[in-house]
Amino acid sequence: MAPPYRQAGRRTPEPGLSTTRRVLLIVTPAVLAAATLRPRGGAVPASRSE
């Protein structure tokens, strides 16, 4: 026979940054850096010969 059901106790959140904030703190600067370093689409290639 199975033991009687016990309701799980609620875990209190750990102090510090939550997982969501930690991910945003890492991802946001990376996305901004990638957007800044991305080459512009309007430049004419230097190897173009006529």
Sequence and secondary structure as in RCSB ss.txt:
>XXXX:A:sequence
MAPPYRQAGRRTPEPGLSTTRRVLLIVTPAVLAAATLRPRGGAVPASRSE
>XXXX:A:secstr
              SS  HHHHHHHHHHHHHHHHHHHS  TT   TT   
